[in-house]
Structure formats: structure tokens, C-alpha cells
Amino acid sequence: MNRELRRLRRAIQAMPDPEWQVFLRARYRDLDYFQIAAELDITVSEVERLLGDAMVHLTQFPK
């Protein structure tokens, strides 16, 4: 498991900033999409897209 955690840490560190900003607010600060959109001054659909991109980034990051 330690290996997977290191991979996940590297994936998060390599995440592009727009995706990271949304991921941080959704997963660590537990904000909903409307709150994230308001904080970042973007649309809710943009929040959805960026969070989806962040999840793809995490799952497809090389081992």
C-alpha cells in the first residue's frame, strides 16, 4: 500500500493547477460545486469538468 500512496502523492503533485484548485476544495475542504464555483469565479459545469479531469489524472498517472 505504501507504494500506491507514493504514486498518489506524485499524481497529486503533478496535477495541473486548475484541476488541483477544484480537487482541493472538493476533497479536502468538502465544498459543494456551487461553493467551489463561487470561490473560483467559474461555472458549476466548469467545476464538474475540472473535477472529472482531476479524477482521470489520478487514475491514469503512471505507476
trRosetta pair geometry for C-beta under 8 A, 3 or more apart (Angstrom, degrees):
i j d omega theta_ij theta_ji phi_ij phi_ji
1 4 5.6 -56 -156 37 44 111
1 5 6.3 45 149 -21 73 104
2 5 5.7 -54 -150 35 33 113
2 6 6.6 35 152 -19 65 103
3 6 5.8 -54 -152 34 31 111
3 7 6.5 31 150 -18 64 105
4 7 5.5 -52 -148 36 35 113
4 8 6.3 37 152 -20 66 105
5 8 5.6 -51 -145 37 32 113
5 9 6.3 37 153 -21 64 104
6 9 5.6 -51 -148 34 32 113
6 10 6.5 31 153 -17 64 104
7 10 5.8 -55 -150 37 31 110
7 11 6.3 34 151 -21 65 107
7 61 6.6 154 170 104 91 116
7 63 5.8 -27 -117 -132 143 58
8 11 5.5 -52 -146 35 32 114
8 12 6.4 33 155 -19 65 103
8 58 6.9 28 -136 -157 78 100
8 61 8.0 130 -107 62 37 143
9 12 5.9 -53 -149 35 30 109
9 13 6.4 28 154 -16 63 108
10 13 5.7 -58 -147 40 31 111
10 14 6.1 20 157 -12 66 113
10 61 7.0 163 98 162 92 138
11 14 5.9 -65 -145 44 27 104
11 15 6.7 51 150 -51 62 91
11 57 6.5 149 -178 138 100 85
11 58 5.1 103 142 -125 140 58
11 61 3.6 -134 -106 -15 111 172
12 15 5.6 -31 -156 -7 35 120
12 20 7.4 101 -173 -118 70 99
12 23 7.7 -154 -134 121 89 148
12 58 7.3 26 -69 -102 68 100
14 57 7.8 -161 98 175 91 117
14 61 6.9 133 64 -128 130 123
15 19 5.2 -115 174 91 105 114
15 20 4.5 134 103 -69 115 92
15 23 6.7 -34 157 21 162 152
15 54 6.1 35 -152 -133 133 85
15 57 5.4 107 -116 126 87 152
15 58 7.5 -5 -84 -63 119 79
16 19 5.0 77 68 18 84 107
16 20 6.8 -156 93 -12 37 94
16 53 7.9 -36 48 134 119 126
16 57 7.5 -145 12 -95 85 155
17 20 5.3 -57 -138 38 32 115
17 21 6.2 37 163 -26 68 101
18 21 5.9 -51 -150 29 29 112
18 22 6.9 20 155 -9 62 105
18 50 5.5 -109 140 -131 96 128
19 22 6.0 -62 -154 41 34 105
19 23 5.9 33 153 -19 70 113
19 50 5.2 -164 -103 -175 58 85
19 51 7.6 147 -149 -89 75 26
19 53 5.1 -111 -100 97 123 105
19 54 3.9 162 -179 -76 106 89
19 57 6.2 93 141 2 162 148
20 23 5.6 -57 -138 42 30 112
20 24 5.9 37 160 -26 66 107
20 54 7.2 149 -69 -114 35 119
21 24 6.0 -50 -146 31 24 115
21 25 6.8 16 158 -11 58 108
21 40 6.1 113 137 -102 129 131
21 50 7.8 -28 67 158 86 147
22 25 6.1 -62 -152 40 30 106
22 26 6.0 19 157 -13 68 114
22 36 5.8 72 -135 -180 74 140
22 40 7.2 -39 -79 -28 78 162
22 47 5.6 167 -135 -145 124 69
22 50 4.2 119 5 111 158 123
22 51 5.1 -118 137 -66 125 76
22 54 6.3 -154 79 -26 104 141
23 26 6.0 -64 -141 43 26 104
23 27 5.6 -9 176 10 68 118
23 28 7.9 55 133 -2 66 97
23 50 7.9 -121 -35 138 75 93
23 51 6.5 144 -79 -122 64 69
23 54 4.2 -174 -66 -169 118 159
24 27 6.9 -66 -123 50 14 87
24 28 5.2 -34 -164 33 57 122
24 29 6.6 42 142 -4 70 105
25 28 7.3 -37 -77 54 11 82
25 29 4.9 -39 -143 48 48 123
25 31 4.5 -36 167 38 95 126
25 35 7.4 -160 169 107 123 97
25 36 4.6 138 109 -108 142 101
25 39 6.6 177 -118 62 152 149
25 40 7.7 -125 -10 -35 158 115
26 29 7.6 32 -5 54 12 80
26 30 7.5 39 -179 -110 31 22
26 31 6.3 -80 -88 61 42 76
26 33 7.7 22 -100 -79 110 61
26 36 6.3 -11 -61 -68 83 147
26 47 7.9 138 -63 -180 121 105
26 51 5.7 51 -12 -114 165 127
27 30 7.7 -3 176 -70 11 53
31 35 4.0 -123 -173 92 107 127
31 36 5.1 135 108 -56 123 81
31 39 7.2 -14 177 -3 168 139
32 35 5.2 93 53 11 68 103
32 36 7.1 -134 100 -5 33 91
33 36 5.7 -55 -145 38 32 111
33 37 6.1 35 156 -21 66 107
33 44 5.0 72 143 -148 114 93
33 47 4.7 149 -153 103 87 143
33 48 6.5 16 -133 -60 138 79
33 51 7.9 -90 -103 -10 97 146
34 37 5.7 -52 -146 36 29 113
34 38 6.4 29 155 -18 63 106
34 44 6.2 -15 -87 -94 58 116
35 38 5.8 -55 -148 36 30 111
35 39 6.3 29 155 -17 65 108
36 39 5.8 -57 -147 38 30 110
36 40 6.1 2 165 5 67 114
36 47 4.9 116 96 -128 122 134
37 40 6.5 -72 -140 52 23 92
37 41 7.8 71 166 -105 55 5
37 42 5.5 -109 -141 78 69 66
37 43 6.0 -20 -143 169 125 14
37 44 4.8 -57 -57 -74 153 58
37 46 7.1 117 -116 59 95 95
37 47 5.0 -89 -66 -34 87 131
38 41 7.4 19 -172 -74 27 45
40 47 7.5 141 48 -86 133 95
42 46 4.2 -99 161 84 116 141
42 47 6.3 143 96 -51 112 77
42 50 7.9 45 116 -11 159 140
43 46 4.5 102 57 2 79 101
43 47 7.2 -134 102 -4 47 83
44 47 5.4 -47 -153 32 39 116
44 48 6.5 42 148 -20 66 101
45 48 5.5 -47 -149 34 37 115
45 49 6.4 38 152 -19 65 104
46 49 5.6 -51 -145 37 34 112
46 50 6.1 31 157 -16 66 108
47 50 6.0 -59 -143 40 27 107
47 51 6.1 24 159 -17 64 110
48 51 6.1 -59 -145 38 25 107
48 52 6.3 27 155 -18 62 109
49 52 5.7 -59 -152 37 28 113
49 53 6.3 29 152 -19 65 106
50 53 5.5 -50 -146 36 33 113
50 54 6.4 38 151 -23 64 103
51 54 5.4 -48 -148 32 35 116
51 55 6.6 36 152 -19 64 102
52 55 5.7 -53 -150 34 33 110
52 56 6.5 33 152 -17 65 104
53 56 5.7 -53 -149 37 33 112
53 57 6.3 40 150 -24 65 105
54 57 5.5 -51 -150 33 31 116
54 58 6.5 30 153 -18 64 104
55 58 5.8 -53 -149 35 32 110
55 59 6.3 20 158 -10 66 110
56 59 6.1 -64 -144 43 29 102
56 60 5.8 1 167 3 68 119
57 60 6.6 -74 -136 49 18 93
57 61 6.3 42 161 -55 61 96
58 61 6.1 -33 -148 -7 25 116
